[in-house]
Amino acid sequence: MRTTRWGTLVVETLPFAPRVTDPPDDPTISPLVADAALLAKLLGLGLRTIRTHDAAGKLPRPIRIGGRVVWDVDEIRAWLAAGAPKRDEWEARKAASRK
């Protein structure tokens, strides 16, 4: 529990669960998924650019987990290794490799 002072008001709060964008406590653990903010950091782009590229179909299709939109980090790595093709081409390549 953490105690916070706001003027004369003292508030005790429970610690929040770490977000996907928070670095893990153990540096040997890497995240399985990345939200738009973490993906922006990983790719060296701005958050708005990530949103624009996603809307334009320039990124792999995201996954929805509950209310969150995230990308599979392993898929992002494979997509980059393939030359970062547009979503339609990437989906076609993935479908062809499954056959």
C-alpha positions as CSV (number, residue, x, y, z in Angstrom):
1,M,0.0,0.0,0.0
2,R,1.2,3.5,-0.8
3,T,0.4,6.7,1.1
4,T,0.0,9.9,-0.9
5,R,-0.5,13.4,0.5
6,W,-2.6,15.9,-1.3
7,G,-2.6,19.0,0.9
8,T,-4.1,17.9,4.2
9,L,-5.7,14.8,2.7
10,V,-3.8,11.6,3.1
11,V,-4.8,8.8,0.7
12,E,-3.8,5.2,0.8
13,T,-3.8,3.3,-2.4
14,L,-3.2,-0.3,-3.5
15,P,-0.4,-0.7,-6.0
16,F,-1.6,-1.0,-9.6
17,A,-0.9,-4.0,-11.7
18,P,1.9,-3.2,-14.2
19,R,0.8,-2.2,-17.7
20,V,2.2,-3.9,-20.8
21,T,4.3,-0.8,-21.4
22,D,6.0,-1.1,-18.0
23,P,9.4,-2.9,-18.2
24,P,9.4,-6.3,-16.5
25,D,11.1,-6.6,-13.1
26,D,13.2,-9.5,-14.5
27,P,15.2,-8.3,-17.6
28,T,15.3,-11.9,-18.9
29,I,11.5,-11.8,-19.4
30,S,10.3,-10.1,-22.6
31,P,6.6,-9.2,-23.2
32,L,4.6,-11.5,-25.5
33,V,2.4,-8.6,-26.7
34,A,2.8,-4.9,-27.1
35,D,0.2,-2.2,-27.0
36,A,0.5,0.8,-29.4
37,A,2.7,2.8,-27.0
38,L,5.2,0.0,-26.5
39,L,5.1,-0.9,-30.2
40,A,5.9,2.8,-31.0
41,K,9.0,2.5,-28.7
42,L,10.1,-0.8,-30.2
43,L,9.8,0.5,-33.8
44,G,11.2,4.0,-33.1
45,L,8.0,5.6,-34.2
46,G,5.5,8.0,-32.7
47,L,2.2,6.7,-31.2
48,R,0.2,8.7,-33.7
49,T,2.2,7.1,-36.6
50,I,1.5,3.6,-35.2
51,R,-2.3,4.4,-35.1
52,T,-2.1,5.9,-38.7
53,H,-0.1,2.8,-40.0
54,D,-2.6,0.5,-38.4
55,A,-5.6,2.3,-39.9
56,A,-3.9,2.2,-43.3
57,G,-3.2,-1.5,-43.1
58,K,0.6,-1.0,-43.0
59,L,1.0,-3.1,-39.8
60,P,0.1,-6.7,-39.0
61,R,-3.4,-7.2,-37.7
62,P,-3.6,-6.5,-33.9
63,I,-5.1,-8.8,-31.4
64,R,-7.9,-7.8,-29.1
65,I,-7.6,-9.0,-25.5
66,G,-10.6,-7.8,-23.5
67,G,-10.7,-4.1,-24.3
68,R,-7.0,-3.8,-25.2
69,V,-5.5,-3.7,-28.7
70,V,-2.1,-5.4,-28.8
71,W,0.3,-6.8,-31.3
72,D,2.1,-10.2,-31.0
73,V,5.8,-9.2,-30.5
74,D,7.0,-12.4,-32.3
75,E,4.8,-11.6,-35.3
76,I,6.2,-8.1,-35.4
77,R,9.7,-9.5,-35.5
78,A,8.8,-11.9,-38.3
79,W,7.0,-9.1,-40.2
80,L,10.1,-6.9,-40.0
81,A,12.3,-9.8,-41.1
82,A,10.0,-10.2,-44.1
83,G,10.6,-6.6,-45.1
84,A,7.5,-5.0,-43.4
85,P,5.0,-5.7,-46.1
86,K,1.5,-4.2,-46.0
87,R,-1.1,-6.1,-44.0
88,D,-2.8,-7.8,-47.0
89,E,0.5,-9.2,-48.4
90,W,1.6,-10.2,-44.9
91,E,-1.7,-12.1,-44.3
92,A,-1.3,-13.8,-47.7
93,R,2.3,-14.9,-46.8
94,K,1.2,-16.3,-43.5
95,A,-1.7,-18.2,-45.1
96,A,0.6,-19.6,-47.8
97,S,3.1,-20.8,-45.2
98,R,0.4,-22.7,-43.3
99,K,-0.4,-24.8,-46.3
